[in-house]
Amino acid sequence: MAEPFLWGHTRRYNDYPTYIKKQFGGRIQKISVNVGFSCPNRDGTKGTGGCIYCDNNTFKPGYCEPNKSVKIQVEKGISFFEQKYPDMLFMAYFQSYTNTYAPIDELRAMYLEALNNPKVMGLIIGTRPDCVNPEILDMIQEISANKPVSIELGLESTLDKTLQAINRCHTWEDSMQAITWCHQRKIKVGAHLILGLPGETRDMILNHAKRISELPIHSLKLHQLQVIKNTPLAVLYKSDPNYVHLFDADEYIQLVIEFLEYLNPEIVIERFVSVSPVEKLIAPKWNQLKNFEIVAIVEKAMEVKNTWQGKHYTS
C-alpha cells in the first residue's frame, strides 16, 4: 500500500495524538474529574459488585477527589499539568464510573461547570451504553454547540455471553442503540474494548474488530485484561488460574496488530493497553512495560510485517 495511508500520514494506524493536533493545533491533556457516581451494576438497579475486573481507583489521579467541586478538580488538574507544560490545552474528562447516571439537571450543571473554565476546550464523558437516553443526549448535543463534547462508552465486548459473565449487566443491543443515538445527534463516540475476557477466543476477539467497524464509532481504546487486587476476578483467578487466558506481551502485541488489520481505518486509536499501578496489579506484569514502549513495539512490528490498520477491512 502506498504511503501516506488513508488517514493522511505515514504512521501505520490512525493515531489519536495526530488527530488531536489537527483538531486543536496543539497537544491536549485530559483532566480527570470524579463526581462520585455509582453504576447500575453496583447499586442494585441491575446488579451488585460491579464488573468482575473493575477497581476504578487504578486510574484516579491524586488531584481527582469526588468531595471537591468540579470547578476545583478542574483547576487542580490544570495547575498540576501546567507546571510541566505551560502552553497545554485541556479537556475535562469525566472518567470514573458512570457519568450520565444522575438526573438530567444535575448532569447539565456539572458539565457546564467544567466548560466554564476558559482553558477547557471540551468534555469527554465516560459512561455505559445503557445509561444514555435521547433526553440526556439531546442535552449533551445542546451544550456541545460551543465546545466539543464526546461520549466514551464502555462496550468491553460485542458478545452477550461475555457481558453476562463479567457482570456488565448490559447487552450488545444496548451498545448499538447508544452509538446510533449519539451518531444521530453528531456526538462523537469513543469506545472501550477489553481483549482477553473470560471464554473469548482469538477468532471472537478479531470478530469484535469487524462488528465495531460496522458502527459510527469515532475512536477506540483497547485494553488487555488485567487481574487487579480486591476484585471478583482476583478471587476467581486465585481459585483457578485457568479461568482466563492472560496474554504475555508478545502474544498480545501480535493480537493487537491482527485486530487493527480488520478495523475500519476511519476509527482513531487512542491506546493499545491499560497500565495499572504496580501495587494493585496481580497479572500479567509484562516487566512493567510503559504505554509508550508498547506503542513503539507495535509500530515496529507493523513495519516489519508491512501491515496497517484496515488492511483486511471490508465495508
C-alpha positions as semicolon CSV with decimal commas, in nm:
position;residue;x (nm);y (nm);z (nm)
1;M;0,000;0,000;0,000
2;A;0,131;0,344;-0,089
3;E;0,203;0,589;0,190
4;P;0,071;0,813;0,333
5;F;-0,217;0,598;0,448
6;L;-0,589;0,681;0,431
7;W;-0,569;0,891;0,749
8;G;-0,319;1,125;0,586
9;H;0,018;1,039;0,742
10;T;0,278;0,764;0,744
11;R;0,213;0,600;1,081
12;R;0,060;0,260;1,022
13;Y;-0,252;0,325;1,225
14;N;-0,488;0,619;1,270
15;D;-0,337;0,755;1,590
16;Y;-0,503;0,986;1,844
17;P;-0,218;1,236;1,906
18;T;-0,204;1,326;1,536
19;Y;-0,581;1,362;1,522
20;I;-0,580;1,594;1,826
21;K;-0,308;1,815;1,680
22;K;-0,509;1,852;1,360
23;Q;-0,825;1,937;1,553
24;F;-0,684;2,178;1,810
25;G;-0,347;2,286;1,670
26;G;-0,155;2,153;1,971
27;R;-0,136;1,900;2,248
28;I;-0,442;1,837;2,465
29;Q;-0,424;1,699;2,818
30;K;-0,724;1,526;2,972
31;I;-0,812;1,643;3,324
32;S;-0,990;1,364;3,513
33;V;-1,297;1,463;3,712
34;N;-1,462;1,230;3,965
35;V;-1,816;1,323;4,068
36;G;-1,868;1,017;4,287
37;F;-2,143;0,849;4,084
38;S;-2,208;0,476;4,100
39;C;-2,313;0,226;3,830
40;P;-2,636;0,028;3,786
41;N;-2,446;-0,299;3,824
42;R;-2,314;-0,177;4,162
43;D;-2,608;-0,010;4,333
44;G;-2,860;-0,290;4,285
45;T;-3,055;-0,133;3,998
46;K;-2,931;-0,409;3,766
47;G;-2,681;-0,593;3,982
48;T;-2,425;-0,564;4,259
49;G;-2,048;-0,589;4,279
50;G;-1,973;-0,409;3,953
51;C;-1,776;-0,559;3,665
52;I;-1,563;-0,852;3,784
53;Y;-1,236;-0,684;3,678
54;C;-1,309;-0,331;3,797
55;D;-1,128;-0,119;4,051
56;N;-1,177;0,244;3,945
57;N;-0,900;0,356;4,181
58;T;-0,645;0,216;3,935
59;F;-0,688;0,528;3,717
60;K;-0,773;0,801;3,964
61;P;-0,514;1,084;3,973
62;G;-0,425;1,241;4,307
63;Y;-0,596;1,572;4,222
64;C;-0,922;1,388;4,144
65;E;-1,134;1,397;4,462
66;P;-1,513;1,349;4,448
67;N;-1,556;1,552;4,768
68;K;-1,428;1,857;4,576
69;S;-1,641;2,052;4,329
70;V;-1,598;2,004;3,955
71;K;-1,457;2,356;3,935
72;I;-1,187;2,285;4,194
73;Q;-1,095;1,948;4,044
74;V;-1,051;2,106;3,701
75;E;-0,842;2,391;3,845
76;K;-0,621;2,149;4,039
77;G;-0,575;1,931;3,732
78;I;-0,477;2,225;3,515
79;S;-0,234;2,350;3,780
80;F;-0,079;2,002;3,804
81;F;-0,002;1,980;3,432
82;E;0,078;2,348;3,366
83;Q;0,388;2,319;3,584
84;K;0,545;2,099;3,314
85;Y;0,360;2,220;3,003
86;P;0,261;2,588;3,036
87;D;0,115;2,604;2,683
88;M;-0,102;2,294;2,723
89;L;-0,470;2,290;2,631
90;F;-0,719;2,079;2,829
91;M;-1,025;1,858;2,805
92;A;-1,228;1,780;3,116
93;Y;-1,266;1,402;3,138
94;F;-1,550;1,261;3,349
95;Q;-1,382;0,925;3,386
96;S;-1,462;0,712;3,692
97;Y;-1,779;0,504;3,700
98;T;-2,092;0,616;3,506
99;N;-2,106;0,988;3,437
100;T;-2,455;1,008;3,291
101;Y;-2,609;0,823;3,586
102;A;-2,794;1,111;3,755
103;P;-3,091;1,345;3,694
104;I;-3,050;1,549;3,378
105;D;-3,039;1,889;3,556
106;E;-2,754;1,766;3,776
107;L;-2,565;1,639;3,473
108;R;-2,610;1,966;3,283
109;A;-2,484;2,168;3,580
110;M;-2,168;1,965;3,627
111;Y;-2,083;1,960;3,255
112;L;-2,127;2,338;3,230
113;E;-1,922;2,389;3,545
114;A;-1,628;2,215;3,376
115;L;-1,675;2,403;3,048
116;N;-1,680;2,738;3,229
117;N;-1,304;2,721;3,275
118;P;-1,158;2,916;2,980
119;K;-0,868;2,668;2,948
120;V;-1,104;2,375;2,898
121;M;-1,152;2,316;2,525
122;G;-1,422;2,049;2,561
123;L;-1,556;1,748;2,751
124;I;-1,521;1,372;2,741
125;I;-1,796;1,187;2,928
126;G;-1,732;0,826;3,025
127;T;-2,042;0,614;3,069
128;R;-2,220;0,286;2,992
129;P;-2,433;0,215;2,683
130;D;-2,741;0,152;2,898
131;C;-2,704;0,483;3,085
132;V;-2,767;0,722;2,799
133;N;-3,106;0,804;2,651
134;P;-3,242;1,053;2,395
135;E;-3,317;1,316;2,662
136;I;-2,963;1,311;2,804
137;L;-2,809;1,308;2,458
138;D;-3,026;1,599;2,345
139;M;-2,888;1,798;2,640
140;I;-2,530;1,699;2,554
141;Q;-2,587;1,796;2,192
142;E;-2,715;2,134;2,311
143;I;-2,411;2,212;2,528
144;S;-2,173;2,092;2,257
145;A;-2,278;2,385;2,038
146;N;-1,999;2,598;2,194
147;K;-1,730;2,343;2,280
148;P;-1,692;1,983;2,160
149;V;-1,833;1,709;2,381
150;S;-1,774;1,340;2,316
151;I;-1,906;1,026;2,483
152;E;-1,686;0,731;2,585
153;L;-1,884;0,409;2,602
154;G;-1,756;0,102;2,783
155;L;-1,857;-0,163;2,532
156;E;-1,594;-0,413;2,658
157;S;-1,721;-0,694;2,431
158;T;-1,961;-0,747;2,142
159;L;-2,079;-1,082;2,287
160;D;-2,374;-1,100;2,525
161;K;-2,244;-1,418;2,690
162;T;-1,923;-1,235;2,780
163;L;-2,107;-0,928;2,906
164;Q;-2,310;-1,158;3,130
165;A;-2,000;-1,344;3,253
166;I;-1,828;-1,022;3,360
167;N;-2,142;-0,888;3,534
168;R;-2,165;-0,598;3,295
169;C;-2,547;-0,607;3,304
170;H;-2,599;-0,456;2,960
171;T;-2,623;-0,611;2,615
172;W;-2,463;-0,563;2,276
173;E;-2,801;-0,435;2,158
174;D;-2,772;-0,160;2,423
175;S;-2,432;-0,068;2,281
176;M;-2,553;-0,048;1,922
177;Q;-2,856;0,161;2,026
178;A;-2,644;0,409;2,226
179;I;-2,395;0,451;1,941
180;T;-2,681;0,509;1,694
181;W;-2,844;0,769;1,919
182;C;-2,512;0,956;1,953
183;H;-2,448;0,945;1,579
184;Q;-2,795;1,085;1,508
185;R;-2,700;1,388;1,719
186;K;-2,349;1,420;1,572
187;I;-2,194;1,335;1,911
188;K;-1,858;1,162;1,866
189;V;-1,832;0,821;2,031
190;G;-1,518;0,674;2,182
191;A;-1,542;0,301;2,256
192;H;-1,360;0,077;2,504
193;L;-1,290;-0,292;2,442
194;I;-1,109;-0,537;2,670
195;L;-0,919;-0,813;2,491
196;G;-0,896;-1,148;2,668
197;L;-1,221;-1,158;2,864
198;P;-1,335;-1,498;3,001
199;G;-1,420;-1,752;2,732
200;E;-1,322;-1,537;2,435
201;T;-1,101;-1,696;2,168
202;R;-0,871;-1,522;1,922
203;D;-1,134;-1,550;1,647
204;M;-1,401;-1,400;1,874
205;I;-1,171;-1,110;1,956
206;L;-1,092;-1,043;1,589
207;N;-1,465;-1,051;1,519
208;H;-1,504;-0,762;1,768
209;A;-1,300;-0,553;1,523
210;K;-1,533;-0,646;1,238
211;R;-1,850;-0,576;1,438
212;I;-1,749;-0,236;1,571
213;S;-1,621;-0,138;1,226
214;E;-1,982;-0,151;1,108
215;L;-2,081;0,121;1,356
216;P;-2,024;0,501;1,354
217;I;-1,751;0,491;1,621
218;H;-1,501;0,775;1,614
219;S;-1,225;0,645;1,842
220;L;-1,123;0,328;2,023
221;K;-0,933;0,233;2,337
222;L;-0,808;-0,124;2,364
223;H;-0,718;-0,277;2,700
224;Q;-0,562;-0,610;2,786
225;L;-0,745;-0,797;3,061
226;Q;-0,566;-0,742;3,393
227;V;-0,625;-0,909;3,727
228;I;-0,641;-0,636;3,992
229;K;-0,635;-0,692;4,366
230;N;-0,962;-0,677;4,559
231;T;-1,182;-0,752;4,258
232;P;-1,411;-1,052;4,195
233;L;-1,179;-1,150;3,908
234;A;-0,888;-1,172;4,152
235;V;-1,086;-1,424;4,362
236;L;-1,174;-1,630;4,054
237;Y;-0,816;-1,620;3,928
238;K;-0,678;-1,728;4,263
239;S;-0,912;-2,027;4,281
240;D;-0,848;-2,123;3,915
241;P;-0,563;-1,956;3,723
242;N;-0,703;-2,111;3,403
243;Y;-1,031;-1,920;3,441
244;V;-0,891;-1,662;3,198
245;H;-0,606;-1,667;2,949
246;L;-0,376;-1,375;3,027
247;F;-0,164;-1,276;2,728
248;D;0,209;-1,229;2,756
249;A;0,330;-0,905;2,598
250;D;0,445;-1,055;2,265
251;E;0,124;-1,253;2,223
252;Y;-0,090;-0,950;2,298
253;I;0,101;-0,724;2,059
254;Q;0,053;-0,971;1,774
255;L;-0,317;-0,993;1,857
256;V;-0,350;-0,612;1,854
257;I;-0,184;-0,594;1,513
258;E;-0,424;-0,855;1,374
259;F;-0,714;-0,667;1,533
260;L;-0,604;-0,344;1,363
261;E;-0,585;-0,517;1,027
262;Y;-0,962;-0,585;1,042
263;L;-1,055;-0,245;1,187
264;N;-1,217;0,035;0,992
265;P;-0,931;0,277;0,906
266;E;-1,152;0,576;0,992
267;I;-1,153;0,479;1,363
268;V;-0,893;0,674;1,563
269;I;-0,684;0,460;1,801
270;E;-0,636;0,617;2,144
271;R;-0,448;0,336;2,316
272;F;-0,346;-0,028;2,295
273;V;-0,304;-0,113;2,662
274;S;-0,403;-0,018;3,014
275;V;-0,128;0,035;3,272
276;S;-0,234;-0,025;3,634
277;P;-0,039;0,071;3,948
278;V;0,222;-0,192;4,034
279;E;0,091;-0,229;4,387
280;K;-0,258;-0,321;4,260
281;L;-0,168;-0,549;3,970
282;I;-0,166;-0,928;4,015
283;A;-0,114;-1,029;3,650
284;P;0,006;-1,001;3,377
285;K;0,304;-0,781;3,468
286;W;0,499;-0,772;3,138
287;N;0,813;-0,645;3,317
288;Q;0,627;-0,316;3,369
289;L;0,636;-0,205;3,007
290;K;0,510;0,151;2,976
291;N;0,240;0,265;2,737
292;F;0,482;0,448;2,507
293;E;0,706;0,139;2,493
294;I;0,414;-0,078;2,382
295;V;0,329;0,179;2,113
296;A;0,687;0,171;1,983
297;I;0,690;-0,211;1,974
298;V;0,354;-0,224;1,792
299;E;0,467;0,029;1,532
300;K;0,797;-0,150;1,469
301;A;0,623;-0,488;1,440
302;M;0,370;-0,344;1,192
303;E;0,654;-0,204;0,984
304;V;0,838;-0,538;0,982
305;K;0,517;-0,718;0,886
306;N;0,435;-0,447;0,628
307;T;0,082;-0,415;0,755
308;W;-0,152;-0,134;0,858
309;Q;-0,489;-0,058;1,015
310;G;-0,767;-0,170;0,785
311;K;-0,553;-0,392;0,562
312;H;-0,821;-0,661;0,573
313;Y;-1,116;-0,431;0,635
314;T;-1,411;-0,460;0,400
315;S;-1,701;-0,217;0,424
